Amino acid sequence: MSEQAITQAEIDAVFPKVAQVVADALGCELDEVTPKASLIADLDAESIDFLDLVFRLEKGFGVKIPRGKIVEDARGPLPEAEFERKGVVTEAGLARLREFLSEVPADRIKTPLKAGDVPRLFTTETFCKVVIRAQRAAAA
Amino acid sequence: MGHDAAAPRSMAIDSGLAGKVALISGGSRGIGRSVVELFAADGVDVVFFYRDNAAAAQEVVHGVQTAGGKCQALQVDVTDAAAVAAAVDQVVESRGRIDVLVNNAGIVRDNLLGMLEDEDIRVVLDTNVGGVFNLTRAVSRHMISKRSGRIVNLSSVAAGKGGRGQSNYAASKGAIEAFTRAMAVELASRKITVNCVAPGVIETEMSQAVRDLADEQIKARILLRRYGQAQDVAHAVWFLASRFADYITGEVLHVDGGFKME
């Protein structure tokens, strides 16, 4: 899976609206929603909030974001057995995450990382990229 | 204050339901119809799904509208997830929200297990369980965004008390009670309550065959020695949807004349 790199200009274009949607979904102040803010660790999001957030992004941007798509994309071309072992992300998996989640400060992607904790890494910028990919998919 | 569902503006106590939007599945007949009529009488903007009896559905809509209530019927098969999602989106589009969901649609295909066809098992589980999953998934995402909502599921006395020839139906209703508790946990942080009403033997078309078959035997198991009326169940659903049930979630409210005690 090779995708055309997402540019900073593309991210800047969607960020204000994504940040507003995040603030609305999580009930937090807009100025707390920085590009690098982890939604779970910094903004106290729960898993159910991701559901709401994706729903609001779909409505706000007029795009479709299939269920499970973000985690599936994060794993990329790696088969599940190579991405994680016994629920813990492998070295190969971590390397893939550092590449795919390039917006996440590298020191947050470290072993041991439980596969179920991957969403803890997601930042506001992660969702900007989700929207951009969905917009590209819709345009294709 | 009358006991009759069609006694619209006589309710002196404010249930908090006036102006709310409710979606009710299986609203053209039986218990569902009573819920539609009671909610509409309390000022709720009601949308209900029906499967195939358009004439009955139109009769309900006409009756409610003639009494000054708000009501719309949509033909939707609850086992069709895509159709359910589209219909729910349509309701939200036109009304802005859904405050109350009543998962009422259900069917029976009674027979001894050894006599049940695969289809009898599948269709009961698909409708009574699958339909509830489809509707709740489609509606709850809107409720999550609004951070409020009421979900009331129709179970049955059969979920707790064994009934000969009802293995498929009993299993489906047991699943609904378990589903209710799980959803109560999942949705509590978004201020959405999820409860069940478990009717006993109610005088509706659906229970006609059972009542014909074992009338005295059944009544002997009911403490109050009579069958329930659809309105008895509707009042329980109304209560759980009202502000009086603000602090109740994950519960099963039995409306069975004491059947479960015997």
Boltz contact constraints between the chains, C-beta under 6 A:
constraints:
  - contact:
      token1: [A, 52]
      token2: [B, 144]
      max_distance: 6.0
  - contact:
      token1: [A, 52]
      token2: [B, 145]
      max_distance: 6.0
  - contact:
      token1: [A, 55]
      token2: [B, 141]
      max_distance: 6.0
